[in-house]
Amino acid sequence: MQIQELGEFGVIDLLCRTVVQQRSGPNHGADFSFKLTVDNGDDTAAWQTGNATELFTTDTVVEGIHFTRETTPWLDLGWKCIASNVSDIAAMGGLPMYALVTLGLPPETEVGDLEQLYQGMMEISNKQGVAIVGG
């Protein structure tokens, strides 16, 4: 069976079951059964830290699935990459604050295209008050 036969939500379900079945005990001092308030399967994970709830999310934007280089300007792509993650946090009632960026680019990508990608990321990040802090 190929993952395309499972579809997005089938893959998520499969991975969530695997994680839950194989996860045991504390992970680097975190007790999942106590502090984790929203677990695998949602777009955003949430856990308690003192009196606050922290939200974390990651959305990957994949060429050929979410965009094509022929129809999507790099600036718009950068905007979309940040906006999809900001949206997930906001949907949980959270205030987006920080972003990490992970890139998987072919080596022949033009430097100017990369600059445009980040220009789009910075436009939406600045508009939403989100700081890109690494990745």
C-alpha positions in Angstrom: 0.0 0.0 0.0 1.2 3.5 -0.8 0.7 6.5 1.4 -1.4 8.2 -1.3 -3.9 5.4 -0.8 -4.3 6.4 2.9 -4.6 10.1 2.2 -3.6 12.9 4.5 -5.8 12.0 7.5 -5.1 8.3 7.1 -1.4 8.9 7.3 -1.9 11.2 10.4 -4.0 8.5 12.1 -1.3 5.8 11.3 1.5 8.0 12.7 -0.5 9.0 15.8 -1.3 5.4 16.6 2.4 4.5 16.2 3.6 7.3 18.5 1.0 6.6 21.2 1.7 2.9 21.2 5.5 3.3 21.4 5.8 6.3 23.6 6.6 5.4 27.2 7.5 7.4 30.3 8.9 10.8 30.5 10.7 12.4 27.5 13.4 14.8 28.6 11.6 15.4 31.9 8.2 16.1 30.3 5.3 13.9 31.6 3.1 13.6 28.5 0.1 12.3 30.5 0.1 15.3 32.8 1.2 18.4 30.9 0.1 17.6 27.3 -3.4 19.0 26.6 -3.7 18.6 22.9 -1.8 15.5 21.5 -1.1 14.1 18.0 -3.8 14.3 15.5 -4.5 18.0 15.7 -2.8 20.7 13.6 -1.4 22.1 16.8 0.0 20.6 20.0 -0.6 22.2 23.3 0.8 21.8 26.8 0.8 23.5 30.1 3.9 25.3 31.4 3.0 26.8 34.8 -0.1 29.0 34.4 0.3 29.3 30.6 -0.6 27.0 27.7 2.0 26.9 24.9 1.0 26.0 21.4 3.3 24.5 18.7 2.6 23.7 15.1 4.4 22.9 11.9 2.9 22.9 8.4 5.0 21.8 5.5 4.3 23.3 2.1 5.2 20.8 -0.7 5.8 21.5 -4.3 3.3 19.8 -6.6 0.8 19.4 -3.7 0.4 22.9 -2.3 2.0 25.0 -5.0 3.8 24.9 -8.4 6.8 27.0 -9.3 5.1 27.8 -12.6 2.0 29.4 -11.0 3.2 30.6 -7.6 5.6 33.6 -7.2 8.3 33.0 -4.5 7.1 36.0 -2.5 3.6 34.5 -2.3 5.0 31.1 -1.4 6.9 32.6 1.5 3.7 34.4 2.7 1.7 31.1 2.5 4.3 29.2 4.4 4.1 31.5 7.4 0.4 32.2 7.1 -0.6 28.5 7.2 1.2 28.1 10.5 0.0 31.4 12.0 -3.5 30.3 11.1 -3.1 26.9 13.0 -2.1 28.8 16.2 -4.9 31.3 15.8 -7.5 28.5 15.2 -6.6 27.2 18.7 -7.1 30.6 20.2 -3.4 31.3 20.5 -1.3 34.3 19.8 1.5 33.4 17.3 4.8 34.7 18.5 7.7 32.8 16.9 8.4 30.9 13.8 11.1 28.4 12.7 11.7 27.8 9.0 12.7 24.5 7.5 13.7 24.5 3.8 14.0 21.7 1.4 15.2 23.3 -1.8 16.8 21.9 -4.9 20.5 23.0 -5.3 19.7 24.8 -8.5 17.3 27.2 -6.8 18.2 30.8 -7.7 19.4 33.0 -4.8 17.0 35.7 -5.9 14.1 33.2 -5.5 15.2 32.4 -2.0 15.4 36.1 -1.2 11.9 36.5 -2.6 10.7 33.6 -0.5 12.0 35.3 2.7 10.6 38.6 1.6 7.1 37.0 1.6 7.8 35.4 5.0 8.9 38.7 6.5 5.9 40.6 5.1 3.4 38.3 6.8 5.5 37.8 9.9 5.8 41.5 10.5 2.2 42.0 9.8 1.2 39.4 12.4 3.9 40.3 15.0 5.7 37.0 14.6 9.5 36.7 14.8 11.4 34.3 12.7 13.9 32.9 15.2 15.7 30.1 13.4 15.2 26.8 11.7 
